[in-house]
Amino acid sequence: MHRVTPAEFTPSYIELWKSGELSRRAEILRDALTSCTLCPRGCGADRTQSVAKGFCRTGRQAIVSSYFPHHGEERCLRGWAGSGTIFFSQCNLRCIFCQNYEISHLGEGRPVSAKELAEMMLTLQRRGCHNINFVTPSHVVAQIVEALEIAIPCGLHLPLVYNTGGYDSVPTLQLLEGIIDIYMPDIKFDDPEVARSLAHAPDYPQVVREAIREMHRQVGDLVINDQGLAQRGLLVRHLVMPNGLAGTRSLMRFLAQEISRDTFVNIMPQYRPEGKAYTHPQLGRPITWQEYRDAVAMARQEGLWRFDKE
């Protein structure tokens, strides 16, 4: 029921480009950078200058830390040739435990033009990657769509993965409809106070729910082809936190009851203290295997059944 053959899949962004709709949306997104409200921060910064401004500390150009075929993503993304990941620097969250702290907080990377970003996508495609995986894209949506205007007429044809922390604005996501094939949001926290103390985003629980609803409306449940590769749909990640800080049961109930019981979920056990995690009294240790097993059990008890096997 969730499988298609490779021949049946064509990214919908190709038709958007042919019709001129992609260019129209790129112009809207570029214009929005003059007083940016593209993410839920809504800080109104003028990002058209080269100097990094606003909460995300990113100006006119996206900052890229690295790009390569990633063999550590979910099996349905990495396949046998890897997921073509492009890691963007900076972030619109400030998770104190971030495992990519040097990238997301310290901004390691270099600014790239739209042409350079397009060439990264095409290089990953030439290397045989199964998809283009935009990691931490929420603050650089305008730059991504601008680069797609260049990459698509040069032959880009892979599924696009929007690999996000989940702190996304619905109006911005609506401009991505028909562009993004696979939405892969985190669903991190259920408690506003936890979200405030760990990510400086007390509205995160509400924002991520609204964002996931919109993502699912656009692409539906995850579709996997007969080679085991994701083609289109929603894949949700949930990082198990020490001492139940993530609010796992409530979040899994939301997915099962308000999104779909067929939601594909990766419940992740790899939390370890990174970044500034040691400044928080409950984050200074890895999770236990019992905490992980309890999280998986909660998801099953709430009615979910499609899990990343690993």
Secondary structure, 3 states (H helix, E strand, C coil): CCEECHHHCCCCHHHHHHHCHHHHHHHHHHHHHHHCCCCCCCCCCCCCCCCCCCCCCCCCCEEEEEEEEECCCCHHHHCCCCEEEEEECCCCCCCCCCCCHHHHCCCCCEEECHHHHHHHHHHHHHCCCCCEEEECCHHHHHHHHHHHHHHCCCCCCCCEEEEECCCCCHHHHHHCCCCCCEEEEECCCCCHHHHHHHHCCCCHHHHHHHHHHHHHHHHCECEEECCCCEEEEEEEEEECCHHHCCCHHHHHHHHHHHHCCCCEEEEECCCCCCCCHHHCCCCCCCCCHHHHHHHHHHHHHCCCCEECCC
